[in-house]
Every structure is written in C-alpha cells, then in structure tokens.
Amino acid sequence: MSPLDWLPDHVIAGTLKKSNSCFHLSMNLSIREWTEADIDLIIDYFSNASEEALLEMGAEKSKLPERSKWYELLQLEVSKIDAEKNVFYFIWLLDDQPIGHSNINDIKLGDHAFMHLHLWLTDKRKSGIGSAFVKLCIRQFFERFQLKTLYCEPYAHNPAPAAALKKLGFELIGQYEGFPGILTFKQLVSKYELTKETFEKVEWPPLKQT
C-alpha cells in the first residue's frame, strides 16, 4: 500500500511539506494555522448557512452567538498559547484560497480534544478532498497538542460524517441524547474515537520540512 493511497484518484498528491505555518499535501491542497483574519470567514460560514444546511449538521440559527461577542471569543482564543487554548483551527486551502476548516475544542493538553470539520464550498463536498484535508489536520492535532485521543460527535441522523469518520480510522463507541455543542439542538449524538495508537498504525505521507 502506498502512503498516498488514502487520497482520491482525482487529487494530485505530492510530498507533504511544511513552509512556515502552512502544511502542503499537494500543489493544490494545503492547511495553515488560523489567524485573526480568518475569524470573519469562520463566522460567515455558519451565519450565512441555510436552515437546511444547519439542520444537517445538527445546529440551528437561534443558537448562533451575537456576531461581535463571537468574534471577541475567537479573537481571544487565537492569541492564547497552546497550553491555554480551548479552541484551535486549521484553515483548508485549495489553490491558496480558504475553502473550509477543521478545529478542535475542549482541549485537554496531553490527553484529548473534540474535532469538527467543515467544507465551506458545497460544490466541493463528496469530492474526496475533505478527507484529505482532515487527515492532514489529524496528524497536526495529535502532534501539536500531544493528544492521546481525538473524539468527534456528529449528529446521528446525518450519515455523511459517519461514513467519513470510519474511513479516517475513527471507531463508533456509543450514542447519547444531548447537546454536543453550543450551536446544536438536543439530538441523538454518535460518539467516535480515534486513539494515537490507532493513528500511528495508519500509513501517512512523510512530513518533510523545507
């Protein structure tokens, strides 16, 4: 098995390299650490989403924070040192243009965090590039925050995340009724787990620094 076999056939892969704070998966796909300039993009993704789109992810408009308060909260987080962060984002780039993000919250440094993933462009969904971006983010989440376990808790009635998470190596460990996030309504939640041990058994592209 090639270390790049997890990429869709139509994604042209190259060597995984690091350039400053940006990790490249190919000539076209890369991720970078978020900055304050990304906060409006993140908020816009949720604020501009249709009711139907929010429902699919288990969220609702009435739960979205007031924009200025939301901005201030994220602005505070982006400036914290890693040991104090509650939230951390990687921005997904296609041809150097932001098209999505993956983030973790409830971060317990050296132990665990909860992962979320969002592809902003609807026409790119189901193309396979989301999984490629997430795999790149997972490596960095584990290494940067010295995590033992990553959890992900999607809305149980949305089949898309379930299929993607299983392909990424996550294991379904249970379901519960509740509120998995501040933007969500009460729902049936599927809880998935990916341990560092499982992660290390997966063949990943080599990380080379330039």
N, C-alpha and C positions, 0 to 999 in steps of 0.2 A: 504493500500500500504506500503510495506517495504521500509525503507530509502535506501536500496540497490537494489531496483527493476530496477533502470536505468542501472545496469550492465548487459552485455550479460550473458546468462546462462553458457557459457563455461569459463567465467572469474571467478576464485575462489576468492571471496571477504572476507576480514577480517575487523577488526576495523581500522578506519583511525587514524593514529598516527603520531606524529612529533618526529623525532630523529635528533637533531641538526638542520640543514637546509634542511633536507630531509623529505618529507611527504609521508607516505606509504598508499596505497589503499588496498593492499593485501600482501600475502607472495611474490608475483612476480612483482607487479606493484608499481612504486613509481615515484615521481618527486623530483627534487632538484634545488636550485638556481644555475644559471650558474657561472662558474669561467673562468679565462683566459685560462685554459686548454681546455675548450670547443670551443674556437673560431675557431680553425682549423677544428673541426668537422662540425660546422655550415657552414663555407665557403665551405668545401668539398662537402656538400650535394648539394649546388647549382652548384658549379663548375663542379662536376662530373655527373650532371644530363644530360640526353639526350635532344636533341632539342624537341622531342615529349613530354617528361615529363615537360619541361619548358613551352611549349605551353599550356599544360593542366592547368597550374597554372597562365597563362597569362603573363609569363615572357619570356625574350629572352637573349641569350648568350651575345650579344653585349652590353647589359645594365649592365652586371656584373662588379663591380669595379675592378681595378687592385688589386691583392691579398694583397700586402703589405699595401696599403692605406686602404683597407677594414679591415685588421687586426688591424691597428692602431686606426681606428674609433671605433671598438668594444672594443678594449683594454681600450680606454678612457672611454667608457660607463660603463664597468664592475666595474671601480674603483670609479665612482661617488656615492655620497649619493643619497638616493631615491628622495629627493626634486629636484635634478638637473638632474635626468635621463631622456633621450629621448627614450631609448630603454631598455627593461628588458626581460630576457629569463628564462623559466623553462625548464630543460632537462628532457625528459621522459626516465625512466629506466625500462627495463624488465630483471628480474634476475640480477639486479645491472649493466646491460650493457646499455649504451645510444643508443636509437633507434629513437629518434625524439625530437621535441621541440615545445613549444608554446611560443610566445612572444607578447609583446605589444610595440607600438611605438606612437609617437606624444602624449606622456603622459602629461596630464594636471592634476597635483596632486589635489585630492579632487573633480574632475569633470569627466573626460572621458579619454579614450585611445582607440587605434585601435588594435585589436587582429588578430594574424596569427597562423596557426597550420600546422605542417609538420611532417608526419610519414616517417622517412628515409628509412625504410625497406619495399620494395614493396610487399614482400610476407606476410606482416602483415596487409596490407590495406584491408578494407572491413571485418575485423575480429571482429570489435566492440571495440577493445581496445583503438583506437584513441579517441573515445567519452569518455571513462572512464578517460583517461589522461586529456582531455580538461576540463571535469567537475571539476576535482581536481584543475587544474590551475585557472579556473574562480573564485573559492572561494578565492584563494590567491591574485589574481589581485585586486578584489574588496576590500579585507580587507587591504592589504599592502599599496595600493595607494589611499585608501579612495575614490574609484570611485563611481560616480552616474550612469554612463552608459559605457557599452562596445560596440564598433562598430566592424563590420567585413565586408570587402568589397571584396568578391571573384569575379573572372572572371565569368560573367553571363552565358557564354556558357559551363561552367564546372558544370554539375549537382551534382557532389558528395558533394562539400561543402554546397550547398543549402540544401540538404537533412539532412546532419549532423547538420547544424546550427539550423534548425527548431526543430530537436529532442532535442537540447540543450536549447531551450526556446527563441532563437532569433526570432525577427519579421522582415520581409522584409518591409522596409519603403520607398523604392524607387530605381530607377536606373538612371544612368547617363553615358555619354560618356566621357572618360578621362583616366588619368594615376593614378591608386590607389597607386602606389609605385614606388620607384626609379628603380626597376628591370623590370618594366612592359612596354609593348607596349600600344598604345592607344586602348581602348577596351570599351565594354559595361560592366559596373560595377553594381553589385547588392549590395545595402547597407542594412545591417542587424543591428539590435539594440537589446541589452539586458540591461534592466534597473536594478538597485539594487532592486527596488521594486518587479519586476518580479522574480529576483534571490531569494529573501527572501521567496517567496511563494513555491519554489521548496523544496521537502524533500531531504536533503543532509545527507550523513553519518556523525555521530557526530565526531567532531575534538577533540581528546584527546592527551595531551602532556605527553611524557614519559621522 
